Amino acid sequence: MRSIFSTSSYTDMLYKNGILNMISIIIPMYNSKNTIIQTLKGFEDQTRNDFEIIIVDDGSTDDSSGLIIQYKDKSKLTIKLLSQKNSGPAKARNLGVEHSQGEIIIFLDSDCIPPQNWVEKMVEPLNEKIVGCNCGYKVIKKDNLIARYVDYEIAKRHEKLTGRNIDTIGTYSASFIKDVFQQIGGFDTKYSDASGEDFNFAFDIKKKGYDLFFTDKTFVYHYHPDSLRKFLKQQFWRGYWRVKMYIGNKDKIIKGDSYTGYEAQIQFILSGFVLISIPMIVFYPVITLLCFGILLLSNVPLGFWAFKREKKFLVIAPILASMRSLAGSIGVYKYIIENVLK
């Protein structure tokens, strides 16, 4: 199926002609009462207003939906509220697309806040060849050490993506041409957590011969994990679902991807040596310390990069990055035991 867009000027033409709801913004939501209203407020003064907002409540147990209903009654925004049994963001996003009217769809997480130019700049690069666009984000809780670390780590990766044709997309903020999204078949709903389904989808788009683009013309404000427990739990599940992603895209094990390169593979190998050496610590502590030391040294480049922004992260970043890798590797082993070995 050929995309209906020949150049990005097509989207500008629709805007100038005043055609409404050309863009559908889809927000999956689960227990987001603390952030969702801030997210919606970010749409009140956008530089483009030809969009609808579709929020899909993924079985929340808090009062998120009630807050949205109250806000919707007072707002001029076009807001649709859908709900489903708790099934994960992949299924929630697909449901949102099914009920969308727009020819372009933009996904946004319920803990992200868009700046005024977000809608405009997220659709600007789209054309016949470039069918998806991603952008970076900035941390909201700047006073939190863990959140700042996450921000530095991801900013380093995003730095090398800017202006490039990429093969990965993070759906915290991502735009797609709708007919191409439907052609691919949407997100794989077997990913029941928010981890891996977006990269898997991006790989499928690239296999069809389309391009994806990373823009630095806009960004979103984002709530990063603000505690060590939340951060390591997040990394554990990312490692868990990465196995499924690699099983379906074995070429990425060898070639790497534009976001992580070979970092995930290298960190998994080094973390594996650390985990294997832990039982030996009683009899051969030097081996355990050596393995952890090598893992730590592999993350020193991140420490130097973060040092330019905040000096103490020269030490903090390698330690947290090593802990991240260990948590992710344990997640990998859990998936292998539960799904592959059986």
Contacts in CASP RR format, 6 or more apart in sequence:
PFRMAT RR
TARGET T0000
AUTHOR 0000-0000-0000
METHOD contacts of the structure
MODEL  1
MRSIFSTSSYTDMLYKNGILNMISIIIPMYNSKNTIIQTLKGFEDQTRND
FEIIIVDDGSTDDSSGLIIQYKDKSKLTIKLLSQKNSGPAKARNLGVEHS
QGEIIIFLDSDCIPPQNWVEKMVEPLNEKIVGCNCGYKVIKKDNLIARYV
DYEIAKRHEKLTGRNIDTIGTYSASFIKDVFQQIGGFDTKYSDASGEDFN
FAFDIKKKGYDLFFTDKTFVYHYHPDSLRKFLKQQFWRGYWRVKMYIGNK
DKIIKGDSYTGYEAQIQFILSGFVLISIPMIVFYPVITLLCFGILLLSNV
PLGFWAFKREKKFLVIAPILASMRSLAGSIGVYKYIIENVLK
1 179 0 8 1.000
1 180 0 8 1.000
1 183 0 8 1.000
2 128 0 8 1.000
3 128 0 8 1.000
3 131 0 8 1.000
3 177 0 8 1.000
3 179 0 8 1.000
3 180 0 8 1.000
3 210 0 8 1.000
4 10 0 8 1.000
4 103 0 8 1.000
4 177 0 8 1.000
4 179 0 8 1.000
5 11 0 8 1.000
5 126 0 8 1.000
5 127 0 8 1.000
5 128 0 8 1.000
5 177 0 8 1.000
6 127 0 8 1.000
6 128 0 8 1.000
7 127 0 8 1.000
7 128 0 8 1.000
8 123 0 8 1.000
8 124 0 8 1.000
8 125 0 8 1.000
8 126 0 8 1.000
8 127 0 8 1.000
10 127 0 8 1.000
11 22 0 8 1.000
11 104 0 8 1.000
11 123 0 8 1.000
11 124 0 8 1.000
11 126 0 8 1.000
14 22 0 8 1.000
14 50 0 8 1.000
14 103 0 8 1.000
15 22 0 8 1.000
15 48 0 8 1.000
15 50 0 8 1.000
18 50 0 8 1.000
19 50 0 8 1.000
20 50 0 8 1.000
20 78 0 8 1.000
21 50 0 8 1.000
21 51 0 8 1.000
21 52 0 8 1.000
21 78 0 8 1.000
21 101 0 8 1.000
21 102 0 8 1.000
22 50 0 8 1.000
22 51 0 8 1.000
22 102 0 8 1.000
22 103 0 8 1.000
22 104 0 8 1.000
23 48 0 8 1.000
23 50 0 8 1.000
23 51 0 8 1.000
23 52 0 8 1.000
23 102 0 8 1.000
23 103 0 8 1.000
23 104 0 8 1.000
23 105 0 8 1.000
23 106 0 8 1.000
23 119 0 8 1.000
23 123 0 8 1.000
24 51 0 8 1.000
24 52 0 8 1.000
24 54 0 8 1.000
24 96 0 8 1.000
24 97 0 8 1.000
24 100 0 8 1.000
24 101 0 8 1.000
24 102 0 8 1.000
24 104 0 8 1.000
24 105 0 8 1.000
24 106 0 8 1.000
24 178 0 8 1.000
25 43 0 8 1.000
25 51 0 8 1.000
25 52 0 8 1.000
25 53 0 8 1.000
25 54 0 8 1.000
25 105 0 8 1.000
25 106 0 8 1.000
25 107 0 8 1.000
25 108 0 8 1.000
25 119 0 8 1.000
26 54 0 8 1.000
26 56 0 8 1.000
26 93 0 8 1.000
26 96 0 8 1.000
26 97 0 8 1.000
26 100 0 8 1.000
26 105 0 8 1.000
26 106 0 8 1.000
26 107 0 8 1.000
26 108 0 8 1.000
27 36 0 8 1.000
27 39 0 8 1.000
27 53 0 8 1.000
27 54 0 8 1.000
27 55 0 8 1.000
27 56 0 8 1.000
27 107 0 8 1.000
27 108 0 8 1.000
27 109 0 8 1.000
27 110 0 8 1.000
28 56 0 8 1.000
28 58 0 8 1.000
28 88 0 8 1.000
28 89 0 8 1.000
28 92 0 8 1.000
28 93 0 8 1.000
28 107 0 8 1.000
28 109 0 8 1.000
28 110 0 8 1.000
29 36 0 8 1.000
29 55 0 8 1.000
29 56 0 8 1.000
29 57 0 8 1.000
29 58 0 8 1.000
29 60 0 8 1.000
29 64 0 8 1.000
29 92 0 8 1.000
29 110 0 8 1.000
30 57 0 8 1.000
30 58 0 8 1.000
30 59 0 8 1.000
30 60 0 8 1.000
30 64 0 8 1.000
30 86 0 8 1.000
30 88 0 8 1.000
30 89 0 8 1.000
30 110 0 8 1.000
31 60 0 8 1.000
31 61 0 8 1.000
31 62 0 8 1.000
31 64 0 8 1.000
32 39 0 8 1.000
32 60 0 8 1.000
32 62 0 8 1.000
32 64 0 8 1.000
32 110 0 8 1.000
32 111 0 8 1.000
33 60 0 8 1.000
33 62 0 8 1.000
33 63 0 8 1.000
33 64 0 8 1.000
33 67 0 8 1.000
35 110 0 8 1.000
35 111 0 8 1.000
35 223 0 8 1.000
36 55 0 8 1.000
36 64 0 8 1.000
36 67 0 8 1.000
36 68 0 8 1.000
36 110 0 8 1.000
37 67 0 8 1.000
37 68 0 8 1.000
37 71 0 8 1.000
38 113 0 8 1.000
39 108 0 8 1.000
39 110 0 8 1.000
39 111 0 8 1.000
39 112 0 8 1.000
39 113 0 8 1.000
39 114 0 8 1.000
40 53 0 8 1.000
40 68 0 8 1.000
40 71 0 8 1.000
40 75 0 8 1.000
40 77 0 8 1.000
40 79 0 8 1.000
41 113 0 8 1.000
42 113 0 8 1.000
42 114 0 8 1.000
42 115 0 8 1.000
42 116 0 8 1.000
43 51 0 8 1.000
43 53 0 8 1.000
43 77 0 8 1.000
43 114 0 8 1.000
43 119 0 8 1.000
44 75 0 8 1.000
44 76 0 8 1.000
44 77 0 8 1.000
45 116 0 8 1.000
46 114 0 8 1.000
46 116 0 8 1.000
46 117 0 8 1.000
46 118 0 8 1.000
46 119 0 8 1.000
46 120 0 8 1.000
47 116 0 8 1.000
47 117 0 8 1.000
47 119 0 8 1.000
47 120 0 8 1.000
48 119 0 8 1.000
48 120 0 8 1.000
48 123 0 8 1.000
51 78 0 8 1.000
51 106 0 8 1.000
51 119 0 8 1.000
52 78 0 8 1.000
52 79 0 8 1.000
52 80 0 8 1.000
52 100 0 8 1.000
52 101 0 8 1.000
52 102 0 8 1.000
53 77 0 8 1.000
53 78 0 8 1.000
53 79 0 8 1.000
53 80 0 8 1.000
54 79 0 8 1.000
54 80 0 8 1.000
54 82 0 8 1.000
54 96 0 8 1.000
54 99 0 8 1.000
54 100 0 8 1.000
55 68 0 8 1.000
55 79 0 8 1.000
55 80 0 8 1.000
55 81 0 8 1.000
55 82 0 8 1.000
55 110 0 8 1.000
56 82 0 8 1.000
56 83 0 8 1.000
56 84 0 8 1.000
56 92 0 8 1.000
56 93 0 8 1.000
56 95 0 8 1.000
56 96 0 8 1.000
57 64 0 8 1.000
57 65 0 8 1.000
57 81 0 8 1.000
57 82 0 8 1.000
57 83 0 8 1.000
57 84 0 8 1.000
58 84 0 8 1.000
58 86 0 8 1.000
58 87 0 8 1.000
58 88 0 8 1.000
58 89 0 8 1.000
58 91 0 8 1.000
58 92 0 8 1.000
59 83 0 8 1.000
59 84 0 8 1.000
59 85 0 8 1.000
59 86 0 8 1.000
64 110 0 8 1.000
65 81 0 8 1.000
65 83 0 8 1.000
68 79 0 8 1.000
68 81 0 8 1.000
69 81 0 8 1.000
71 79 0 8 1.000
72 79 0 8 1.000
72 81 0 8 1.000
80 99 0 8 1.000
82 95 0 8 1.000
82 96 0 8 1.000
82 99 0 8 1.000
84 91 0 8 1.000
84 92 0 8 1.000
84 95 0 8 1.000
87 189 0 8 1.000
87 192 0 8 1.000
88 189 0 8 1.000
88 191 0 8 1.000
88 192 0 8 1.000
88 193 0 8 1.000
88 194 0 8 1.000
89 171 0 8 1.000
89 193 0 8 1.000
89 194 0 8 1.000
89 197 0 8 1.000
90 187 0 8 1.000
90 188 0 8 1.000
90 189 0 8 1.000
90 190 0 8 1.000
90 191 0 8 1.000
90 192 0 8 1.000
90 197 0 8 1.000
91 187 0 8 1.000
91 189 0 8 1.000
93 107 0 8 1.000
93 171 0 8 1.000
93 186 0 8 1.000
93 187 0 8 1.000
94 186 0 8 1.000
94 187 0 8 1.000
94 189 0 8 1.000
97 105 0 8 1.000
97 178 0 8 1.000
97 181 0 8 1.000
97 182 0 8 1.000
97 186 0 8 1.000
100 178 0 8 1.000
102 178 0 8 1.000
103 177 0 8 1.000
103 178 0 8 1.000
103 179 0 8 1.000
104 123 0 8 1.000
104 126 0 8 1.000
104 175 0 8 1.000
104 176 0 8 1.000
104 177 0 8 1.000
104 178 0 8 1.000
105 175 0 8 1.000
105 176 0 8 1.000
105 178 0 8 1.000
105 181 0 8 1.000
106 119 0 8 1.000
106 122 0 8 1.000
106 123 0 8 1.000
106 173 0 8 1.000
106 174 0 8 1.000
106 175 0 8 1.000
106 176 0 8 1.000
107 171 0 8 1.000
107 172 0 8 1.000
107 173 0 8 1.000
107 174 0 8 1.000
107 175 0 8 1.000
107 176 0 8 1.000
108 114 0 8 1.000
108 172 0 8 1.000
108 173 0 8 1.000
108 220 0 8 1.000
109 171 0 8 1.000
109 172 0 8 1.000
109 173 0 8 1.000
109 194 0 8 1.000
109 222 0 8 1.000
111 222 0 8 1.000
111 223 0 8 1.000
112 137 0 8 1.000
112 172 0 8 1.000
112 173 0 8 1.000
112 220 0 8 1.000
112 221 0 8 1.000
112 222 0 8 1.000
112 223 0 8 1.000
113 140 0 8 1.000
113 220 0 8 1.000
113 221 0 8 1.000
113 222 0 8 1.000
114 173 0 8 1.000
114 218 0 8 1.000
114 220 0 8 1.000
114 221 0 8 1.000
115 218 0 8 1.000
115 219 0 8 1.000
115 220 0 8 1.000
115 221 0 8 1.000
117 217 0 8 1.000
117 218 0 8 1.000
118 135 0 8 1.000
118 173 0 8 1.000
118 218 0 8 1.000
118 219 0 8 1.000
118 220 0 8 1.000
120 218 0 8 1.000
121 135 0 8 1.000
121 215 0 8 1.000
121 217 0 8 1.000
121 218 0 8 1.000
122 133 0 8 1.000
122 135 0 8 1.000
122 173 0 8 1.000
122 174 0 8 1.000
122 175 0 8 1.000
122 215 0 8 1.000
122 218 0 8 1.000
123 133 0 8 1.000
123 175 0 8 1.000
124 133 0 8 1.000
124 215 0 8 1.000
124 217 0 8 1.000
125 132 0 8 1.000
125 133 0 8 1.000
125 213 0 8 1.000
125 215 0 8 1.000
126 132 0 8 1.000
126 133 0 8 1.000
126 175 0 8 1.000
126 177 0 8 1.000
129 210 0 8 1.000
129 211 0 8 1.000
130 165 0 8 1.000
130 210 0 8 1.000
130 211 0 8 1.000
130 212 0 8 1.000
130 213 0 8 1.000
131 176 0 8 1.000
131 177 0 8 1.000
131 180 0 8 1.000
131 205 0 8 1.000
131 210 0 8 1.000
131 211 0 8 1.000
131 212 0 8 1.000
132 169 0 8 1.000
132 174 0 8 1.000
132 175 0 8 1.000
132 176 0 8 1.000
132 177 0 8 1.000
132 180 0 8 1.000
132 205 0 8 1.000
132 210 0 8 1.000
132 211 0 8 1.000
132 212 0 8 1.000
132 213 0 8 1.000
133 174 0 8 1.000
133 175 0 8 1.000
133 176 0 8 1.000
133 212 0 8 1.000
133 213 0 8 1.000
133 214 0 8 1.000
133 215 0 8 1.000
134 161 0 8 1.000
134 166 0 8 1.000
134 168 0 8 1.000
134 169 0 8 1.000
134 170 0 8 1.000
134 173 0 8 1.000
134 174 0 8 1.000
134 212 0 8 1.000
134 213 0 8 1.000
134 214 0 8 1.000
134 215 0 8 1.000
135 173 0 8 1.000
135 214 0 8 1.000
135 215 0 8 1.000
135 216 0 8 1.000
135 217 0 8 1.000
135 218 0 8 1.000
135 219 0 8 1.000
135 220 0 8 1.000
136 154 0 8 1.000
136 155 0 8 1.000
136 158 0 8 1.000
136 173 0 8 1.000
136 214 0 8 1.000
136 216 0 8 1.000
136 219 0 8 1.000
136 220 0 8 1.000
137 151 0 8 1.000
137 154 0 8 1.000
137 172 0 8 1.000
137 173 0 8 1.000
137 219 0 8 1.000
137 220 0 8 1.000
137 221 0 8 1.000
137 222 0 8 1.000
138 151 0 8 1.000
138 219 0 8 1.000
138 220 0 8 1.000
138 221 0 8 1.000
138 222 0 8 1.000
139 147 0 8 1.000
139 148 0 8 1.000
139 150 0 8 1.000
139 151 0 8 1.000
139 221 0 8 1.000
139 222 0 8 1.000
139 224 0 8 1.000
140 147 0 8 1.000
140 221 0 8 1.000
140 222 0 8 1.000
140 223 0 8 1.000
140 224 0 8 1.000
141 147 0 8 1.000
141 223 0 8 1.000
141 224 0 8 1.000
141 226 0 8 1.000
142 148 0 8 1.000
144 224 0 8 1.000
144 226 0 8 1.000
145 316 0 8 1.000
146 224 0 8 1.000
146 225 0 8 1.000
146 226 0 8 1.000
146 227 0 8 1.000
146 228 0 8 1.000
146 230 0 8 1.000
146 231 0 8 1.000
146 320 0 8 1.000
147 223 0 8 1.000
147 224 0 8 1.000
147 225 0 8 1.000
147 226 0 8 1.000
148 310 0 8 1.000
148 313 0 8 1.000
149 306 0 8 1.000
149 313 0 8 1.000
149 316 0 8 1.000
149 317 0 8 1.000
149 320 0 8 1.000
150 224 0 8 1.000
150 225 0 8 1.000
150 231 0 8 1.000
151 224 0 8 1.000
152 302 0 8 1.000
152 305 0 8 1.000
152 306 0 8 1.000
152 309 0 8 1.000
152 310 0 8 1.000
152 313 0 8 1.000
152 317 0 8 1.000
153 302 0 8 1.000
153 306 0 8 1.000
153 317 0 8 1.000
153 321 0 8 1.000
153 324 0 8 1.000
156 302 0 8 1.000
156 305 0 8 1.000
156 306 0 8 1.000
157 259 0 8 1.000
157 260 0 8 1.000
158 214 0 8 1.000
161 214 0 8 1.000
161 258 0 8 1.000
161 259 0 8 1.000
162 214 0 8 1.000
162 215 0 8 1.000
162 216 0 8 1.000
163 213 0 8 1.000
163 214 0 8 1.000
163 215 0 8 1.000
163 216 0 8 1.000
164 213 0 8 1.000
164 214 0 8 1.000
164 258 0 8 1.000
165 211 0 8 1.000
165 212 0 8 1.000
165 213 0 8 1.000
166 202 0 8 1.000
166 212 0 8 1.000
166 213 0 8 1.000
166 214 0 8 1.000
166 258 0 8 1.000
166 259 0 8 1.000
167 202 0 8 1.000
167 203 0 8 1.000
167 206 0 8 1.000
167 212 0 8 1.000
167 257 0 8 1.000
167 258 0 8 1.000
168 198 0 8 1.000
168 199 0 8 1.000
168 202 0 8 1.000
168 203 0 8 1.000
168 212 0 8 1.000
168 257 0 8 1.000
168 258 0 8 1.000
168 259 0 8 1.000
169 198 0 8 1.000
169 199 0 8 1.000
169 201 0 8 1.000
169 202 0 8 1.000
169 205 0 8 1.000
169 212 0 8 1.000
170 198 0 8 1.000
170 199 0 8 1.000
170 202 0 8 1.000
171 197 0 8 1.000
171 198 0 8 1.000
171 201 0 8 1.000
172 220 0 8 1.000
172 222 0 8 1.000
173 219 0 8 1.000
173 220 0 8 1.000
174 198 0 8 1.000
180 205 0 8 1.000
180 208 0 8 1.000
180 210 0 8 1.000
183 208 0 8 1.000
184 201 0 8 1.000
184 204 0 8 1.000
184 205 0 8 1.000
184 208 0 8 1.000
186 201 0 8 1.000
187 197 0 8 1.000
187 198 0 8 1.000
187 200 0 8 1.000
187 201 0 8 1.000
188 197 0 8 1.000
188 200 0 8 1.000
188 201 0 8 1.000
190 244 0 8 1.000
191 197 0 8 1.000
191 200 0 8 1.000
191 241 0 8 1.000
191 244 0 8 1.000
193 237 0 8 1.000
193 240 0 8 1.000
193 241 0 8 1.000
195 234 0 8 1.000
195 237 0 8 1.000
195 238 0 8 1.000
195 239 0 8 1.000
195 240 0 8 1.000
195 241 0 8 1.000
195 242 0 8 1.000
196 238 0 8 1.000
196 241 0 8 1.000
196 242 0 8 1.000
196 244 0 8 1.000
196 245 0 8 1.000
197 241 0 8 1.000
199 245 0 8 1.000
199 257 0 8 1.000
199 259 0 8 1.000
200 244 0 8 1.000
200 245 0 8 1.000
200 248 0 8 1.000
200 249 0 8 1.000
202 212 0 8 1.000
203 245 0 8 1.000
203 249 0 8 1.000
203 252 0 8 1.000
203 257 0 8 1.000
205 212 0 8 1.000
206 212 0 8 1.000
225 231 0 8 1.000
225 234 0 8 1.000
228 323 0 8 1.000
231 320 0 8 1.000
231 324 0 8 1.000
232 323 0 8 1.000
232 324 0 8 1.000
232 327 0 8 1.000
233 327 0 8 1.000
235 324 0 8 1.000
235 325 0 8 1.000
235 327 0 8 1.000
235 328 0 8 1.000
236 327 0 8 1.000
236 328 0 8 1.000
236 330 0 8 1.000
236 331 0 8 1.000
236 334 0 8 1.000
237 331 0 8 1.000
238 328 0 8 1.000
239 328 0 8 1.000
239 329 0 8 1.000
239 331 0 8 1.000
239 332 0 8 1.000
239 335 0 8 1.000
240 328 0 8 1.000
240 331 0 8 1.000
240 332 0 8 1.000
240 334 0 8 1.000
240 335 0 8 1.000
241 335 0 8 1.000
242 264 0 8 1.000
242 328 0 8 1.000
242 332 0 8 1.000
243 332 0 8 1.000
243 335 0 8 1.000
243 336 0 8 1.000
243 339 0 8 1.000
243 340 0 8 1.000
244 335 0 8 1.000
244 339 0 8 1.000
245 252 0 8 1.000
246 252 0 8 1.000
246 253 0 8 1.000
247 340 0 8 1.000
253 265 0 8 1.000
256 262 0 8 1.000
256 264 0 8 1.000
256 265 0 8 1.000
266 298 0 8 1.000
267 295 0 8 1.000
267 298 0 8 1.000
267 325 0 8 1.000
267 329 0 8 1.000
268 325 0 8 1.000
268 328 0 8 1.000
268 329 0 8 1.000
268 332 0 8 1.000
270 291 0 8 1.000
270 294 0 8 1.000
270 295 0 8 1.000
270 298 0 8 1.000
270 325 0 8 1.000
271 295 0 8 1.000
271 322 0 8 1.000
271 325 0 8 1.000
271 326 0 8 1.000
271 328 0 8 1.000
271 329 0 8 1.000
272 329 0 8 1.000
273 291 0 8 1.000
273 294 0 8 1.000
273 295 0 8 1.000
274 288 0 8 1.000
274 291 0 8 1.000
274 292 0 8 1.000
274 295 0 8 1.000
274 326 0 8 1.000
275 326 0 8 1.000
275 329 0 8 1.000
275 330 0 8 1.000
275 333 0 8 1.000
276 291 0 8 1.000
277 284 0 8 1.000
277 287 0 8 1.000
277 288 0 8 1.000
277 290 0 8 1.000
277 291 0 8 1.000
277 292 0 8 1.000
278 288 0 8 1.000
280 287 0 8 1.000
280 288 0 8 1.000
281 288 0 8 1.000
292 322 0 8 1.000
295 322 0 8 1.000
295 325 0 8 1.000
295 326 0 8 1.000
296 318 0 8 1.000
296 319 0 8 1.000
296 322 0 8 1.000
297 318 0 8 1.000
299 317 0 8 1.000
299 318 0 8 1.000
299 321 0 8 1.000
299 322 0 8 1.000
299 325 0 8 1.000
300 318 0 8 1.000
302 317 0 8 1.000
302 318 0 8 1.000
302 321 0 8 1.000
303 313 0 8 1.000
303 314 0 8 1.000
303 315 0 8 1.000
303 316 0 8 1.000
303 317 0 8 1.000
303 318 0 8 1.000
303 321 0 8 1.000
304 314 0 8 1.000
305 317 0 8 1.000
306 313 0 8 1.000
306 314 0 8 1.000
306 316 0 8 1.000
306 317 0 8 1.000
307 313 0 8 1.000
307 314 0 8 1.000
307 317 0 8 1.000
END
